[in-house]
């Protein structure tokens, strides 16, 4: 139990120093999974048998001096849209409910090479389409801070699992805020890297031009260390980029003197919860106190990001999800008359309502006669949004904003009104459209005791800036969530 | 401007998306899509006449590589996922009548 309260890096250090065995670490993870899963449901699949076998293998490599990575032997949860060879990968969808991949996603392979032990696959919104983890075909995940509330989404399972100490850290994916928003709702830290920094090979695609894998952990330092490992050019992903360096941990420093931080005025208008606003402004004051130069500015075009996103993401989804047809893998309908009928019935029975909604919208905006009016218009809007960020980053090193306009809503409140749910992504979505890196770090709690996330955004390839600012903020702000009692971390809900 | 999705359009979308919708689902889809398009119509406020559409953030070109086989025969693992299998192949309904 106590081992899971340590940071992934501290646990890794104890394992390297042989003060803790890999078996003890992995057992501690499963102990918490057994204790909390019935309440939280962060996992679609847990794999204790293979994890324990793997723990023994990793221990052997550590003992032989062949594994020295900072996370060797540390238990991790992987979002269920990343392929893991031999381990069920469902995307939280009925259509992939029995799918066992024959290969592993590059980001996961890199973690395995560093000695990570996968304890299971985390729950998510079906095909990552949603902001609450309620569209999962395997039941919603609940927020460890208050199980009557959602954990956010779509990486809600990864974030809840980390918040509830079920694993030391996790991988998530972010297409429109799916790492940053649930990190904010569950009081953990998550990074969406610059597009192309982490390979998408083996990540089951939703919106290919927007999807990025990133780390979820309980501190900036851990996220940077995990990003060091999972990032890198991959010839198997043709949108993977070649960067000069991938040592993000080297950027961590508490010195933010002279850093120029812009606060977009248009992010602080209607719809922003008062407690969230105050908490974000207090965080800005903390950074100002550390010597950063902070000013407000007009980012512009904020209200156009969500409609542009839903056209682009749905269009890409309609194309990406065309492969699920019941022929080679996954669910196939029981009764059908001919091939075409089999496709239609398989897909209609296999996909949930939100996925169907987006596939239909995407098919429509790409169809002849509507392509220019909707799809092309959205791509032009994306260009304008990118230009607005370019102007901002000519003046500022980073942009400071909330991760979400509110804290976690109650279960069963969001899906009734899709457009209202989509509006909850207003501060995160434009970052994906522009391919930028963003991080969410906890910065306080609202009147109900629910966590609030501070989002920091940088220009493409400038992860260093947000890591440095987030690290400095985290050190200066201290225990903003009130989870330290007598020098020990306590469970959020206890 | 309020969008209206008629029966014909929703039928057509169903064909494109390869989805079979019940009457109830069709009515819901008509309503959902209309309200989503009303929302998307907000983009028409923007003058984009001289804007080049942005497909990709970076100036990436198509990536070519030599066609060299690097993986082995994974057919047994692949077929293990087949909903129906017949003589080392995927079984599908008759396609040529």
HADDOCK unambig.tbl for C-alpha pairs under 7 A between the chains (distance, minus, plus):
assign (segid A and resid 99 and name CA) (segid B and resid 81 and name CA) 6.43 0.50 0.50
assign (segid A and resid 100 and name CA) (segid B and resid 81 and name CA) 6.72 0.50 0.50
assign (segid A and resid 102 and name CA) (segid B and resid 77 and name CA) 6.11 0.50 0.50
assign (segid A and resid 102 and name CA) (segid B and resid 78 and name CA) 6.47 0.50 0.50
assign (segid A and resid 209 and name CA) (segid B and resid 56 and name CA) 6.76 0.50 0.50
assign (segid A and resid 238 and name CA) (segid B and resid 63 and name CA) 6.00 0.50 0.50
assign (segid A and resid 304 and name CA) (segid B and resid 43 and name CA) 6.28 0.50 0.50
assign (segid A and resid 307 and name CA) (segid B and resid 39 and name CA) 6.58 0.50 0.50
assign (segid A and resid 307 and name CA) (segid B and resid 40 and name CA) 4.78 0.50 0.50
assign (segid A and resid 326 and name CA) (segid B and resid 83 and name CA) 6.95 0.50 0.50
assign (segid A and resid 327 and name CA) (segid B and resid 82 and name CA) 6.97 0.50 0.50
assign (segid A and resid 327 and name CA) (segid B and resid 83 and name CA) 6.72 0.50 0.50
assign (segid A and resid 327 and name CA) (segid B and resid 90 and name CA) 6.89 0.50 0.50
assign (segid A and resid 327 and name CA) (segid B and resid 92 and name CA) 6.72 0.50 0.50
assign (segid A and resid 328 and name CA) (segid B and resid 81 and name CA) 6.68 0.50 0.50
assign (segid A and resid 328 and name CA) (segid B and resid 82 and name CA) 4.82 0.50 0.50
assign (segid A and resid 328 and name CA) (segid B and resid 83 and name CA) 6.59 0.50 0.50
assign (segid A and resid 328 and name CA) (segid B and resid 90 and name CA) 6.38 0.50 0.50
assign (segid A and resid 329 and name CA) (segid B and resid 81 and name CA) 4.77 0.50 0.50
assign (segid A and resid 329 and name CA) (segid B and resid 82 and name CA) 4.84 0.50 0.50
assign (segid A and resid 329 and name CA) (segid B and resid 83 and name CA) 5.94 0.50 0.50
assign (segid A and resid 330 and name CA) (segid B and resid 81 and name CA) 6.87 0.50 0.50
assign (segid A and resid 330 and name CA) (segid B and resid 83 and name CA) 6.78 0.50 0.50
assign (segid A and resid 331 and name CA) (segid B and resid 83 and name CA) 6.95 0.50 0.50
assign (segid A and resid 332 and name CA) (segid B and resid 83 and name CA) 6.26 0.50 0.50
assign (segid A and resid 338 and name CA) (segid B and resid 93 and name CA) 5.65 0.50 0.50
assign (segid A and resid 338 and name CA) (segid B and resid 94 and name CA) 6.76 0.50 0.50
assign (segid A and resid 339 and name CA) (segid B and resid 92 and name CA) 6.94 0.50 0.50
assign (segid A and resid 339 and name CA) (segid B and resid 93 and name CA) 5.32 0.50 0.50
assign (segid A and resid 339 and name CA) (segid B and resid 94 and name CA) 6.93 0.50 0.50
assign (segid A and resid 339 and name CA) (segid B and resid 95 and name CA) 6.34 0.50 0.50
assign (segid A and resid 343 and name CA) (segid B and resid 18 and name CA) 6.74 0.50 0.50
assign (segid A and resid 344 and name CA) (segid B and resid 18 and name CA) 5.04 0.50 0.50
assign (segid A and resid 344 and name CA) (segid B and resid 19 and name CA) 4.84 0.50 0.50
assign (segid A and resid 344 and name CA) (segid B and resid 20 and name CA) 5.46 0.50 0.50
assign (segid A and resid 345 and name CA) (segid B and resid 20 and name CA) 6.28 0.50 0.50
assign (segid A and resid 347 and name CA) (segid B and resid 19 and name CA) 6.15 0.50 0.50
assign (segid A and resid 348 and name CA) (segid B and resid 19 and name CA) 5.31 0.50 0.50
assign (segid A and resid 348 and name CA) (segid B and resid 20 and name CA) 5.72 0.50 0.50
assign (segid A and resid 357 and name CA) (segid B and resid 29 and name CA) 6.97 0.50 0.50
assign (segid A and resid 359 and name CA) (segid B and resid 17 and name CA) 6.35 0.50 0.50
assign (segid A and resid 360 and name CA) (segid B and resid 13 and name CA) 6.09 0.50 0.50
assign (segid A and resid 360 and name CA) (segid B and resid 17 and name CA) 5.92 0.50 0.50
assign (segid A and resid 361 and name CA) (segid B and resid 33 and name CA) 6.53 0.50 0.50
assign (segid A and resid 363 and name CA) (segid B and resid 13 and name CA) 6.38 0.50 0.50
assign (segid A and resid 363 and name CA) (segid B and resid 16 and name CA) 6.15 0.50 0.50
assign (segid A and resid 363 and name CA) (segid B and resid 17 and name CA) 5.95 0.50 0.50
assign (segid A and resid 364 and name CA) (segid B and resid 13 and name CA) 6.03 0.50 0.50
assign (segid A and resid 376 and name CA) (segid B and resid 53 and name CA) 6.40 0.50 0.50
assign (segid A and resid 379 and name CA) (segid B and resid 53 and name CA) 4.74 0.50 0.50
assign (segid A and resid 379 and name CA) (segid B and resid 54 and name CA) 5.13 0.50 0.50
assign (segid A and resid 379 and name CA) (segid B and resid 55 and name CA) 6.35 0.50 0.50
assign (segid A and resid 380 and name CA) (segid B and resid 48 and name CA) 6.36 0.50 0.50
assign (segid A and resid 380 and name CA) (segid B and resid 51 and name CA) 5.83 0.50 0.50
assign (segid A and resid 380 and name CA) (segid B and resid 52 and name CA) 6.08 0.50 0.50
assign (segid A and resid 380 and name CA) (segid B and resid 53 and name CA) 4.16 0.50 0.50
assign (segid A and resid 380 and name CA) (segid B and resid 54 and name CA) 6.03 0.50 0.50
assign (segid A and resid 382 and name CA) (segid B and resid 54 and name CA) 6.32 0.50 0.50
assign (segid A and resid 383 and name CA) (segid B and resid 53 and name CA) 6.30 0.50 0.50
assign (segid A and resid 383 and name CA) (segid B and resid 54 and name CA) 5.19 0.50 0.50
assign (segid A and resid 434 and name CA) (segid B and resid 57 and name CA) 6.50 0.50 0.50
assign (segid A and resid 435 and name CA) (segid B and resid 57 and name CA) 6.20 0.50 0.50
